Amino acid sequence: MIDPRGPRLAAVVTTVVLAAVLITGSAWLLALQAVVFAVAVLRGPSRSPYGYLYIKLVRPRLKPPAELEDPMPPRFAQAVGLGFSVIGLAGYLSGVTAIAYVAVGAALAAAFLNAAFGFCLGCEVYLAYRRIVSARSNNTPEVTP
């Protein structure tokens, strides 16, 4: 279980980084953000660079969280961000910057929604997927021989 304020701080930093990528067109900066996303996917949100920043610098100055949350939805959201970052990198490196702008813009929009409003789009997609899978497995008729 994780403190839900950590992923929100990560969304704030991600928003700033992705905005800088769009402004500068820096494939290197996008590659660094992709690495941050990959670490969050592989090790979990609280063990990512932004999660570490939250745990070491921000959380000690706050009251304990009212509740904790499952790390899987934010981890899935980071995987989606990684996917958009990789597509953006492919666009920048191939010279098809329109693809890069669309991919980075989509990731930026999702990060901004979380940073500004606490609405994690990737988390909601993950939860919808889980509900669909659960409903399908519960509605599967039993086959008797």
N, CA, C and O atoms as a GROMACS GRO file, in nm:
protein
  580
    1MET      N    1   0.084  -0.118   0.000
    1MET     CA    2   0.000   0.000   0.000
    1MET      C    3   0.090   0.125   0.000
    1MET      O    4   0.196   0.127   0.061
    2ILE      N    5   0.043   0.228  -0.070
    2ILE     CA    6   0.123   0.350  -0.083
    2ILE      C    7   0.043   0.473  -0.043
    2ILE      O    8  -0.080   0.472  -0.043
    3ASP      N    9   0.114   0.577  -0.008
    3ASP     CA   10   0.056   0.706   0.021
    3ASP      C   11   0.010   0.768  -0.112
    3ASP      O   12   0.094   0.788  -0.200
    4PRO      N   13  -0.118   0.799  -0.129
    4PRO     CA   14  -0.166   0.850  -0.258
    4PRO      C   15  -0.111   0.987  -0.296
    4PRO      O   16  -0.123   1.029  -0.411
    5ARG      N   17  -0.052   1.056  -0.201
    5ARG     CA   18   0.005   1.187  -0.231
    5ARG      C   19   0.136   1.175  -0.309
    5ARG      O   20   0.177   1.269  -0.378
    6GLY      N   21   0.203   1.060  -0.298
    6GLY     CA   22   0.327   1.038  -0.371
    6GLY      C   23   0.307   1.038  -0.521
    6GLY      O   24   0.376   1.113  -0.591
    7PRO      N   25   0.215   0.957  -0.574
    7PRO     CA   26   0.190   0.960  -0.718
    7PRO      C   27   0.141   1.097  -0.768
    7PRO      O   28   0.166   1.135  -0.882
    8ARG      N   29   0.074   1.170  -0.683
    8ARG     CA   30   0.027   1.302  -0.725
    8ARG      C   31   0.147   1.398  -0.739
    8ARG      O   32   0.151   1.478  -0.832
    9LEU      N   33   0.243   1.390  -0.647
    9LEU     CA   34   0.364   1.471  -0.662
    9LEU      C   35   0.438   1.429  -0.789
    9LEU      O   36   0.488   1.514  -0.863
   10ALA      N   37   0.445   1.300  -0.813
   10ALA     CA   38   0.509   1.251  -0.935
   10ALA      C   39   0.440   1.308  -1.058
   10ALA      O   40   0.506   1.342  -1.157
   11ALA      N   41   0.308   1.320  -1.053
   11ALA     CA   42   0.234   1.378  -1.165
   11ALA      C   43   0.268   1.525  -1.185
   11ALA      O   44   0.274   1.574  -1.298
   12VAL      N   45   0.292   1.596  -1.075
   12VAL     CA   46   0.330   1.738  -1.085
   12VAL      C   47   0.466   1.749  -1.155
   12VAL      O   48   0.482   1.828  -1.248
   13VAL      N   49   0.562   1.671  -1.109
   13VAL     CA   50   0.696   1.676  -1.169
   13VAL      C   51   0.689   1.630  -1.315
   13VAL      O   52   0.752   1.691  -1.402
   14THR      N   53   0.614   1.525  -1.341
   14THR     CA   54   0.599   1.475  -1.478
   14THR      C   55   0.537   1.581  -1.568
   14THR      O   56   0.578   1.597  -1.683
   15THR      N   57   0.438   1.653  -1.517
   15THR     CA   58   0.375   1.759  -1.595
   15THR      C   59   0.478   1.864  -1.636
   15THR      O   60   0.481   1.908  -1.751
   16VAL      N   61   0.562   1.904  -1.542
   16VAL     CA   62   0.665   2.005  -1.571
   16VAL      C   63   0.764   1.950  -1.674
   16VAL      O   64   0.800   2.020  -1.768
   17VAL      N   65   0.808   1.827  -1.654
   17VAL     CA   66   0.906   1.768  -1.746
   17VAL      C   67   0.848   1.754  -1.886
   17VAL      O   68   0.914   1.790  -1.984
   18LEU      N   69   0.726   1.703  -1.898
   18LEU     CA   70   0.667   1.684  -2.030
   18LEU      C   71   0.637   1.817  -2.098
   18LEU      O   72   0.648   1.828  -2.220
   19ALA      N   73   0.599   1.918  -2.022
   19ALA     CA   74   0.580   2.052  -2.080
   19ALA      C   75   0.713   2.103  -2.134
   19ALA      O   76   0.718   2.162  -2.242
   20ALA      N   77   0.820   2.081  -2.060
   20ALA     CA   78   0.953   2.122  -2.106
   20ALA      C   79   0.993   2.046  -2.232
   20ALA      O   80   1.057   2.103  -2.321
   21VAL      N   81   0.956   1.920  -2.241
   21VAL     CA   82   0.984   1.842  -2.362
   21VAL      C   83   0.912   1.903  -2.481
   21VAL      O   84   0.972   1.919  -2.588
   22LEU      N   85   0.786   1.938  -2.464
   22LEU     CA   86   0.712   1.998  -2.576
   22LEU      C   87   0.769   2.134  -2.616
   22LEU      O   88   0.774   2.167  -2.734
   23ILE      N   89   0.811   2.211  -2.518
   23ILE     CA   90   0.865   2.344  -2.547
   23ILE      C   91   1.001   2.336  -2.616
   23ILE      O   92   1.028   2.409  -2.712
   24THR      N   93   1.086   2.247  -2.567
   24THR     CA   94   1.224   2.239  -2.617
   24THR      C   95   1.242   2.138  -2.730
   24THR      O   96   1.336   2.148  -2.808
   25GLY      N   97   1.152   2.039  -2.739
   25GLY     CA   98   1.170   1.933  -2.837
   25GLY      C   99   1.284   1.839  -2.800
   25GLY      O  100   1.340   1.773  -2.887
   26SER      N  101   1.318   1.833  -2.673
   26SER     CA  102   1.433   1.755  -2.627
   26SER      C  103   1.401   1.606  -2.615
   26SER      O  104   1.326   1.564  -2.527
   27ALA      N  105   1.458   1.528  -2.705
   27ALA     CA  106   1.443   1.383  -2.697
   27ALA      C  107   1.515   1.329  -2.574
   27ALA      O  108   1.471   1.230  -2.515
   28TRP      N  109   1.626   1.393  -2.534
   28TRP     CA  110   1.700   1.348  -2.416
   28TRP      C  111   1.618   1.363  -2.290
   28TRP      O  112   1.616   1.273  -2.205
   29LEU      N  113   1.549   1.474  -2.277
   29LEU     CA  114   1.465   1.494  -2.159
   29LEU      C  115   1.350   1.394  -2.158
   29LEU      O  116   1.313   1.342  -2.052
   30LEU      N  117   1.294   1.366  -2.274
   30LEU     CA  118   1.188   1.266  -2.282
   30LEU      C  119   1.243   1.128  -2.249
   30LEU      O  120   1.175   1.047  -2.186
   31ALA      N  121   1.365   1.100  -2.291
   31ALA     CA  122   1.427   0.971  -2.258
   31ALA      C  123   1.445   0.958  -2.106
   31ALA      O  124   1.424   0.850  -2.050
   32LEU      N  125   1.485   1.065  -2.041
   32LEU     CA  126   1.499   1.062  -1.895
   32LEU      C  127   1.363   1.036  -1.829
   32LEU      O  128   1.355   0.960  -1.733
   33GLN      N  129   1.259   1.100  -1.879
   33GLN     CA  130   1.125   1.076  -1.823
   33GLN      C  131   1.082   0.932  -1.848
   33GLN      O  132   1.018   0.871  -1.763
   34ALA      N  133   1.117   0.878  -1.964
   34ALA     CA  134   1.084   0.738  -1.993
   34ALA      C  135   1.154   0.645  -1.893
   34ALA      O  136   1.096   0.546  -1.851
   35VAL      N  137   1.276   0.678  -1.856
   35VAL     CA  138   1.348   0.597  -1.757
   35VAL      C  139   1.277   0.604  -1.622
   35VAL      O  140   1.263   0.502  -1.554
   36VAL      N  141   1.231   0.723  -1.584
   36VAL     CA  142   1.157   0.737  -1.459
   36VAL      C  143   1.030   0.651  -1.463
   36VAL      O  144   0.999   0.581  -1.367
   37PHE      N  145   0.958   0.656  -1.575
   37PHE     CA  146   0.838   0.572  -1.589
   37PHE      C  147   0.876   0.425  -1.578
   37PHE      O  148   0.808   0.348  -1.510
   38ALA      N  149   0.983   0.384  -1.645
   38ALA     CA  150   1.023   0.242  -1.644
   38ALA      C  151   1.059   0.196  -1.503
   38ALA      O  152   1.022   0.085  -1.464
   39VAL      N  153   1.129   0.278  -1.429
   39VAL     CA  154   1.163   0.241  -1.290
   39VAL      C  155   1.035   0.225  -1.208
   39VAL      O  156   1.024   0.132  -1.128
   40ALA      N  157   0.940   0.316  -1.226
   40ALA     CA  158   0.814   0.307  -1.151
   40ALA      C  159   0.737   0.180  -1.188
   40ALA      O  160   0.673   0.120  -1.102
   41VAL      N  161   0.743   0.141  -1.313
   41VAL     CA  162   0.674   0.019  -1.356
   41VAL      C  163   0.744  -0.105  -1.298
   41VAL      O  164   0.677  -0.195  -1.248
   42LEU      N  165   0.874  -0.108  -1.306
   42LEU     CA  166   0.950  -0.226  -1.263
   42LEU      C  167   0.963  -0.239  -1.111
   42LEU      O  168   0.958  -0.349  -1.057
   43ARG      N  169   0.979  -0.126  -1.042
   43ARG     CA  170   1.004  -0.130  -0.898
   43ARG      C  171   0.888  -0.081  -0.814
   43ARG      O  172   0.886  -0.103  -0.693
   44GLY      N  173   0.791  -0.016  -0.876
   44GLY     CA  174   0.677   0.038  -0.803
   44GLY      C  175   0.689   0.189  -0.789
   44GLY      O  176   0.799   0.244  -0.790
   45PRO      N  177   0.575   0.256  -0.776
   45PRO     CA  178   0.574   0.403  -0.770
   45PRO      C  179   0.657   0.462  -0.656
   45PRO      O  180   0.720   0.566  -0.673
   46SER      N  181   0.657   0.397  -0.541
   46SER     CA  182   0.731   0.454  -0.428
   46SER      C  183   0.882   0.434  -0.440
   46SER      O  184   0.959   0.496  -0.367
   47ARG      N  185   0.925   0.349  -0.531
   47ARG     CA  186   1.068   0.326  -0.551
   47ARG      C  187   1.121   0.393  -0.677
   47ARG      O  188   1.235   0.370  -0.717
   48SER      N  189   1.038   0.475  -0.739
   48SER     CA  190   1.082   0.550  -0.856
   48SER      C  191   1.157   0.674  -0.810
   48SER      O  192   1.149   0.709  -0.692
   49PRO      N  193   1.228   0.741  -0.898
   49PRO     CA  194   1.297   0.864  -0.855
   49PRO      C  195   1.203   0.968  -0.794
   49PRO      O  196   1.237   1.030  -0.693
   50TYR      N  197   1.085   0.987  -0.852
   50TYR     CA  198   0.992   1.084  -0.796
   50TYR      C  199   0.930   1.034  -0.666
   50TYR      O  200   0.901   1.113  -0.576
   51GLY      N  201   0.910   0.904  -0.655
   51GLY     CA  202   0.861   0.846  -0.530
   51GLY      C  203   0.962   0.863  -0.419
   51GLY      O  204   0.927   0.893  -0.305
   52TYR      N  205   1.088   0.845  -0.452
   52TYR     CA  206   1.196   0.863  -0.355
   52TYR      C  207   1.200   1.009  -0.310
   52TYR      O  208   1.216   1.038  -0.192
   53LEU      N  209   1.186   1.101  -0.405
   53LEU     CA  210   1.181   1.244  -0.373
   53LEU      C  211   1.068   1.273  -0.275
   53LEU      O  212   1.087   1.347  -0.178
   54TYR      N  213   0.952   1.215  -0.300
   54TYR     CA  214   0.838   1.235  -0.210
   54TYR      C  215   0.867   1.179  -0.070
   54TYR      O  216   0.845   1.247   0.030
   55ILE      N  217   0.915   1.056  -0.065
   55ILE     CA  218   0.938   0.989   0.064
   55ILE      C  219   1.045   1.061   0.147
   55ILE      O  220   1.029   1.074   0.268
   56LYS      N  221   1.152   1.106   0.084
   56LYS     CA  222   1.263   1.166   0.158
   56LYS      C  223   1.244   1.315   0.188
   56LYS      O  224   1.285   1.361   0.295
   57LEU      N  225   1.182   1.390   0.097
   57LEU     CA  226   1.176   1.535   0.115
   57LEU      C  227   1.039   1.590   0.152
   57LEU      O  228   1.030   1.688   0.226
   58VAL      N  229   0.933   1.528   0.103
   58VAL     CA  230   0.800   1.586   0.122
   58VAL      C  231   0.724   1.518   0.236
   58VAL      O  232   0.675   1.586   0.326
   59ARG      N  233   0.715   1.388   0.233
   59ARG     CA  234   0.634   1.317   0.332
   59ARG      C  235   0.671   1.345   0.477
   59ARG      O  236   0.581   1.354   0.561
   60PRO      N  237   0.801   1.360   0.512
   60PRO     CA  238   0.833   1.390   0.652
   60PRO      C  239   0.772   1.521   0.702
   60PRO      O  240   0.760   1.542   0.822
   61ARG      N  241   0.734   1.609   0.611
   61ARG     CA  242   0.678   1.739   0.650
   61ARG      C  243   0.526   1.738   0.654
   61ARG      O  244   0.464   1.839   0.686
   62LEU      N  245   0.465   1.625   0.622
   62LEU     CA  246   0.319   1.614   0.617
   62LEU      C  247   0.268   1.524   0.729
   62LEU      O  248   0.342   1.445   0.787
   63LYS      N  249   0.140   1.538   0.757
   63LYS     CA  250   0.074   1.445   0.848
   63LYS      C  251   0.064   1.310   0.778
   63LYS      O  252   0.070   1.303   0.655
   64PRO      N  253   0.047   1.203   0.854
   64PRO     CA  254   0.028   1.072   0.790
   64PRO      C  255  -0.096   1.077   0.700
   64PRO      O  256  -0.190   1.151   0.726
   65PRO      N  257  -0.095   0.997   0.595
   65PRO     CA  258  -0.210   0.999   0.503
   65PRO      C  259  -0.335   0.944   0.573
   65PRO      O  260  -0.326   0.858   0.660
   66ALA      N  261  -0.451   0.995   0.533
   66ALA     CA  262  -0.578   0.948   0.589
   66ALA      C  263  -0.602   0.802   0.551
   66ALA      O  264  -0.659   0.726   0.629
   67GLU      N  265  -0.557   0.766   0.432
   67GLU     CA  266  -0.571   0.626   0.387
   67GLU      C  267  -0.461   0.596   0.287
   67GLU      O  268  -0.400   0.686   0.229
   68LEU      N  269  -0.436   0.469   0.269
   68LEU     CA  270  -0.337   0.424   0.172
   68LEU      C  271  -0.410   0.365   0.052
   68LEU      O  272  -0.528   0.333   0.060
   69GLU      N  273  -0.338   0.351  -0.061
   69GLU     CA  274  -0.401   0.295  -0.180
   69GLU      C  275  -0.315   0.183  -0.238
   69GLU      O  276  -0.196   0.173  -0.212
   70ASP      N  277  -0.380   0.102  -0.317
   70ASP     CA  278  -0.315  -0.007  -0.388
   70ASP      C  279  -0.217   0.053  -0.489
   70ASP      O  280  -0.253   0.146  -0.562
   71PRO      N  281  -0.094   0.003  -0.495
   71PRO     CA  282   0.002   0.060  -0.590
   71PRO      C  283  -0.020   0.018  -0.735
   71PRO      O  284   0.040   0.077  -0.825
   72MET      N  285  -0.105  -0.081  -0.760
   72MET     CA  286  -0.120  -0.130  -0.897
   72MET      C  287  -0.181  -0.028  -0.994
   72MET      O  288  -0.130  -0.014  -1.105
   73PRO      N  289  -0.287   0.045  -0.958
   73PRO     CA  290  -0.337   0.145  -1.054
   73PRO      C  291  -0.232   0.251  -1.091
   73PRO      O  292  -0.216   0.279  -1.210
   74PRO      N  293  -0.160   0.311  -0.994
   74PRO     CA  294  -0.056   0.406  -1.034
   74PRO      C  295   0.057   0.340  -1.115
   74PRO      O  296   0.116   0.402  -1.204
   75ARG      N  297   0.086   0.216  -1.083
   75ARG     CA  298   0.191   0.145  -1.158
   75ARG      C  299   0.147   0.126  -1.303
   75ARG      O  300   0.227   0.142  -1.395
   76PHE      N  301   0.021   0.091  -1.323
   76PHE     CA  302  -0.033   0.077  -1.458
   76PHE      C  303  -0.028   0.212  -1.530
   76PHE      O  304   0.009   0.219  -1.647
   77ALA      N  305  -0.065   0.319  -1.460
   77ALA     CA  306  -0.061   0.452  -1.519
   77ALA      C  307   0.081   0.488  -1.563
   77ALA      O  308   0.100   0.551  -1.667
   78GLN      N  309   0.181   0.448  -1.484
   78GLN     CA  310   0.320   0.473  -1.521
   78GLN      C  311   0.357   0.393  -1.646
   78GLN      O  312   0.434   0.440  -1.730
   79ALA      N  313   0.302   0.272  -1.659
   79ALA     CA  314   0.327   0.191  -1.779
   79ALA      C  315   0.268   0.258  -1.903
   79ALA      O  316   0.328   0.256  -2.010
   80VAL      N  317   0.150   0.316  -1.887
   80VAL     CA  318   0.089   0.390  -1.999
   80VAL      C  319   0.177   0.510  -2.035
   80VAL      O  320   0.201   0.537  -2.152
   81GLY      N  321   0.223   0.582  -1.933
   81GLY     CA  322   0.313   0.695  -1.957
   81GLY      C  323   0.441   0.651  -2.028
   81GLY      O  324   0.491   0.720  -2.117
   82LEU      N  325   0.493   0.537  -1.988
   82LEU     CA  326   0.611   0.482  -2.053
   82LEU      C  327   0.583   0.455  -2.201
   82LEU      O  328   0.664   0.488  -2.287
   83GLY      N  329   0.467   0.396  -2.229
   83GLY     CA  330   0.430   0.368  -2.367
   83GLY      C  331   0.424   0.495  -2.452
   83GLY      O  332   0.478   0.499  -2.562
   84PHE      N  333   0.360   0.598  -2.399
   84PHE     CA  334   0.352   0.724  -2.473
   84PHE      C  335   0.490   0.788  -2.487
   84PHE      O  336   0.518   0.850  -2.590
   85SER      N  337   0.574   0.774  -2.387
   85SER     CA  338   0.710   0.829  -2.396
   85SER      C  339   0.792   0.759  -2.503
   85SER      O  340   0.866   0.823  -2.578
   86VAL      N  341   0.779   0.628  -2.510
   86VAL     CA  342   0.852   0.552  -2.612
   86VAL      C  343   0.803   0.590  -2.751
   86VAL      O  344   0.884   0.606  -2.843
   87ILE      N  345   0.673   0.605  -2.768
   87ILE     CA  346   0.619   0.650  -2.897
   87ILE      C  347   0.670   0.790  -2.929
   87ILE      O  348   0.708   0.818  -3.043
   88GLY      N  349   0.672   0.878  -2.829
   88GLY     CA  350   0.724   1.012  -2.850
   88GLY      C  351   0.871   1.011  -2.889
   88GLY      O  352   0.913   1.084  -2.978
   89LEU      N  353   0.949   0.928  -2.822
   89LEU     CA  354   1.091   0.915  -2.856
   89LEU      C  355   1.108   0.866  -2.999
   89LEU      O  356   1.193   0.917  -3.073
   90ALA      N  357   1.029   0.769  -3.037
   90ALA     CA  358   1.036   0.718  -3.174
   90ALA      C  359   1.006   0.830  -3.273
   90ALA      O  360   1.070   0.841  -3.378
   91GLY      N  361   0.908   0.913  -3.240
   91GLY     CA  362   0.874   1.025  -3.328
   91GLY      C  363   0.988   1.125  -3.338
   91GLY      O  364   1.024   1.167  -3.448
   92TYR      N  365   1.045   1.164  -3.224
   92TYR     CA  366   1.156   1.259  -3.227
   92TYR      C  367   1.277   1.202  -3.301
   92TYR      O  368   1.336   1.271  -3.384
   93LEU      N  369   1.312   1.079  -3.271
   93LEU     CA  370   1.433   1.021  -3.329
   93LEU      C  371   1.419   0.988  -3.477
   93LEU      O  372   1.518   0.986  -3.550
   94SER      N  373   1.296   0.963  -3.522
   94SER     CA  374   1.275   0.935  -3.664
   94SER      C  375   1.251   1.062  -3.745
   94SER      O  376   1.246   1.058  -3.868
   95GLY      N  377   1.235   1.173  -3.677
   95GLY     CA  378   1.209   1.298  -3.746
   95GLY      C  379   1.062   1.325  -3.773
   95GLY      O  380   1.027   1.427  -3.832
   96VAL      N  381   0.975   1.235  -3.729
   96VAL     CA  382   0.831   1.254  -3.745
   96VAL      C  383   0.780   1.318  -3.616
   96VAL      O  384   0.720   1.253  -3.531
   97THR      N  385   0.807   1.447  -3.604
   97THR     CA  386   0.780   1.515  -3.478
   97THR      C  387   0.631   1.526  -3.447
   97THR      O  388   0.593   1.544  -3.332
   98ALA      N  389   0.546   1.515  -3.548
   98ALA     CA  390   0.402   1.520  -3.522
   98ALA      C  391   0.362   1.406  -3.428
   98ALA      O  392   0.281   1.424  -3.337
   99ILE      N  393   0.419   1.287  -3.451
   99ILE     CA  394   0.391   1.173  -3.363
   99ILE      C  395   0.441   1.204  -3.222
   99ILE      O  396   0.373   1.174  -3.124
  100ALA      N  397   0.559   1.262  -3.213
  100ALA     CA  398   0.615   1.295  -3.082
  100ALA      C  399   0.526   1.395  -3.009
  100ALA      O  400   0.497   1.377  -2.891
  101TYR      N  401   0.482   1.499  -3.078
  101TYR     CA  402   0.397   1.600  -3.014
  101TYR      C  403   0.265   1.541  -2.964
  101TYR      O  404   0.219   1.574  -2.855
  102VAL      N  405   0.205   1.454  -3.044
  102VAL     CA  406   0.078   1.393  -3.004
  102VAL      C  407   0.098   1.302  -2.884
  102VAL      O  408   0.022   1.308  -2.788
  103ALA      N  409   0.201   1.217  -2.888
  103ALA     CA  410   0.226   1.123  -2.779
  103ALA      C  411   0.261   1.197  -2.650
  103ALA      O  412   0.207   1.167  -2.543
  104VAL      N  413   0.352   1.293  -2.659
  104VAL     CA  414   0.391   1.368  -2.539
  104VAL      C  415   0.274   1.452  -2.490
  104VAL      O  416   0.253   1.465  -2.369
  105GLY      N  417   0.198   1.509  -2.582
  105GLY     CA  418   0.079   1.587  -2.543
  105GLY      C  419  -0.023   1.503  -2.469
  105GLY      O  420  -0.082   1.549  -2.372
  106ALA      N  421  -0.044   1.380  -2.514
  106ALA     CA  422  -0.139   1.291  -2.446
  106ALA      C  423  -0.089   1.256  -2.306
  106ALA      O  424  -0.167   1.258  -2.210
  107ALA      N  425   0.040   1.225  -2.293
  107ALA     CA  426   0.096   1.195  -2.162
  107ALA      C  427   0.090   1.318  -2.071
  107ALA      O  428   0.062   1.306  -1.952
  108LEU      N  429   0.117   1.434  -2.128
  108LEU     CA  430   0.110   1.558  -2.051
  108LEU      C  431  -0.032   1.584  -2.002
  108LEU      O  432  -0.051   1.625  -1.887
  109ALA      N  433  -0.130   1.562  -2.087
  109ALA     CA  434  -0.270   1.583  -2.047
  109ALA      C  435  -0.307   1.492  -1.930
  109ALA      O  436  -0.370   1.536  -1.834
  110ALA      N  437  -0.266   1.366  -1.938
  110ALA     CA  438  -0.298   1.272  -1.830
  110ALA      C  439  -0.226   1.311  -1.701
  110ALA      O  440  -0.285   1.307  -1.593
  111ALA      N  441  -0.099   1.349  -1.711
  111ALA     CA  442  -0.024   1.389  -1.591
  111ALA      C  443  -0.086   1.516  -1.531
  111ALA      O  444  -0.096   1.527  -1.409
  112PHE      N  445  -0.126   1.610  -1.615
  112PHE     CA  446  -0.185   1.734  -1.566
  112PHE      C  447  -0.317   1.707  -1.494
  112PHE      O  448  -0.344   1.767  -1.390
  113LEU      N  449  -0.399   1.616  -1.547
  113LEU     CA  450  -0.526   1.583  -1.480
  113LEU      C  451  -0.500   1.533  -1.338
  113LEU      O  452  -0.573   1.568  -1.245
  114ASN      N  453  -0.398   1.451  -1.322
  114ASN     CA  454  -0.365   1.400  -1.189
  114ASN      C  455  -0.305   1.509  -1.101
  114ASN      O  456  -0.342   1.523  -0.985
  115ALA      N  457  -0.214   1.587  -1.157
  115ALA     CA  458  -0.147   1.691  -1.079
  115ALA      C  459  -0.246   1.798  -1.033
  115ALA      O  460  -0.243   1.839  -0.917
  116ALA      N  461  -0.332   1.843  -1.122
  116ALA     CA  462  -0.420   1.955  -1.091
  116ALA      C  463  -0.549   1.915  -1.020
  116ALA      O  464  -0.598   1.987  -0.933
  117PHE      N  465  -0.604   1.799  -1.056
  117PHE     CA  466  -0.735   1.761  -1.007
  117PHE      C  467  -0.739   1.630  -0.929
  117PHE      O  468  -0.844   1.592  -0.877
  118GLY      N  469  -0.626   1.561  -0.921
  118GLY     CA  470  -0.624   1.433  -0.851
  118GLY      C  471  -0.696   1.323  -0.927
  118GLY      O  472  -0.734   1.222  -0.869
  119PHE      N  473  -0.714   1.342  -1.058
  119PHE     CA  474  -0.781   1.242  -1.141
  119PHE      C  475  -0.675   1.168  -1.220
  119PHE      O  476  -0.616   1.222  -1.314
  120CYS      N  477  -0.652   1.043  -1.182
  120CYS     CA  478  -0.552   0.960  -1.249
  120CYS      C  479  -0.619   0.881  -1.361
  120CYS      O  480  -0.686   0.781  -1.336
  121LEU      N  481  -0.601   0.927  -1.482
  121LEU     CA  482  -0.665   0.864  -1.597
  121LEU      C  483  -0.620   0.719  -1.614
  121LEU      O  484  -0.702   0.631  -1.636
  122GLY      N  485  -0.490   0.695  -1.604
  122GLY     CA  486  -0.438   0.558  -1.615
  122GLY      C  487  -0.492   0.467  -1.506
  122GLY      O  488  -0.519   0.350  -1.531
  123CYS      N  489  -0.508   0.522  -1.386
  123CYS     CA  490  -0.564   0.444  -1.275
  123CYS      C  491  -0.708   0.405  -1.305
  123CYS      O  492  -0.749   0.292  -1.278
  124GLU      N  493  -0.783   0.498  -1.360
  124GLU     CA  494  -0.923   0.471  -1.393
  124GLU      C  495  -0.934   0.366  -1.502
  124GLU      O  496  -1.024   0.281  -1.498
  125VAL      N  497  -0.844   0.370  -1.600
  125VAL     CA  498  -0.844   0.268  -1.706
  125VAL      C  499  -0.812   0.132  -1.644
  125VAL      O  500  -0.876   0.032  -1.679
  126TYR      N  501  -0.716   0.128  -1.554
  126TYR     CA  502  -0.680   0.003  -1.487
  126TYR      C  503  -0.801  -0.053  -1.410
  126TYR      O  504  -0.832  -0.171  -1.421
  127LEU      N  505  -0.867   0.032  -1.333
  127LEU     CA  506  -0.982  -0.013  -1.253
  127LEU      C  507  -1.098  -0.059  -1.342
  127LEU      O  508  -1.166  -0.156  -1.310
  128ALA      N  509  -1.120   0.010  -1.453
  128ALA     CA  510  -1.226  -0.032  -1.547
  128ALA      C  511  -1.191  -0.169  -1.606
  128ALA      O  512  -1.278  -0.255  -1.618
  129TYR      N  513  -1.066  -0.188  -1.642
  129TYR     CA  514  -1.022  -0.317  -1.694
  129TYR      C  515  -1.045  -0.428  -1.592
  129TYR      O  516  -1.094  -0.535  -1.626
  130ARG      N  517  -1.008  -0.402  -1.467
  130ARG     CA  518  -1.027  -0.502  -1.361
  130ARG      C  519  -1.175  -0.536  -1.342
  130ARG      O  520  -1.210  -0.652  -1.322
  131ARG      N  521  -1.261  -0.435  -1.348
  131ARG     CA  522  -1.406  -0.460  -1.335
  131ARG      C  523  -1.457  -0.546  -1.449
  131ARG      O  524  -1.538  -0.636  -1.429
  132ILE      N  525  -1.410  -0.518  -1.570
  132ILE     CA  526  -1.454  -0.594  -1.687
  132ILE      C  527  -1.408  -0.739  -1.675
  132ILE      O  528  -1.486  -0.831  -1.699
  133VAL      N  529  -1.283  -0.759  -1.639
  133VAL     CA  530  -1.229  -0.895  -1.624
  133VAL      C  531  -1.305  -0.969  -1.515
  133VAL      O  532  -1.339  -1.086  -1.531
  134SER      N  533  -1.330  -0.901  -1.404
  134SER     CA  534  -1.403  -0.963  -1.293
  134SER      C  535  -1.546  -1.000  -1.334
  134SER      O  536  -1.594  -1.108  -1.300
  135ALA      N  537  -1.612  -0.910  -1.405
  135ALA     CA  538  -1.750  -0.936  -1.448
  135ALA      C  539  -1.754  -1.053  -1.546
  135ALA      O  540  -1.844  -1.137  -1.538
  136ARG      N  541  -1.658  -1.059  -1.636
  136ARG     CA  542  -1.654  -1.170  -1.733
  136ARG      C  543  -1.629  -1.303  -1.663
  136ARG      O  544  -1.692  -1.403  -1.697
  137SER      N  545  -1.538  -1.304  -1.565
  137SER     CA  546  -1.509  -1.430  -1.498
  137SER      C  547  -1.625  -1.474  -1.410
  137SER      O  548  -1.644  -1.594  -1.388
  138ASN      N  549  -1.703  -1.379  -1.358
  138ASN     CA  550  -1.819  -1.414  -1.276
  138ASN      C  551  -1.939  -1.456  -1.359
  138ASN      O  552  -2.027  -1.526  -1.309
  139ASN      N  553  -1.945  -1.415  -1.484
  139ASN     CA  554  -2.058  -1.447  -1.571
  139ASN      C  555  -2.032  -1.563  -1.665
  139ASN      O  556  -2.116  -1.595  -1.748
  140THR      N  557  -1.917  -1.625  -1.654
  140THR     CA  558  -1.885  -1.738  -1.739
  140THR      C  559  -1.968  -1.857  -1.695
  140THR      O  560  -1.958  -1.902  -1.581
  141PRO      N  561  -2.050  -1.910  -1.787
  141PRO     CA  562  -2.132  -2.025  -1.749
  141PRO      C  563  -2.046  -2.148  -1.726
  141PRO      O  564  -1.946  -2.171  -1.794
  142GLU      N  565  -2.089  -2.225  -1.628
  142GLU     CA  566  -2.018  -2.348  -1.597
  142GLU      C  567  -2.054  -2.454  -1.700
  142GLU      O  568  -2.171  -2.470  -1.736
  143VAL      N  569  -1.955  -2.523  -1.745
  143VAL     CA  570  -1.977  -2.629  -1.843
  143VAL      C  571  -1.975  -2.761  -1.768
  143VAL      O  572  -1.877  -2.795  -1.700
  144THR      N  573  -2.084  -2.835  -1.781
  144THR     CA  574  -2.088  -2.967  -1.717
  144THR      C  575  -2.076  -3.074  -1.822
  144THR      O  576  -2.137  -3.063  -1.928
  145PRO      N  577  -1.998  -3.176  -1.795
  145PRO     CA  578  -1.977  -3.283  -1.894
  145PRO      C  579  -2.097  -3.370  -1.914
  145PRO      O  580  -2.093  -3.463  -1.995
   0.00000   0.00000   0.00000
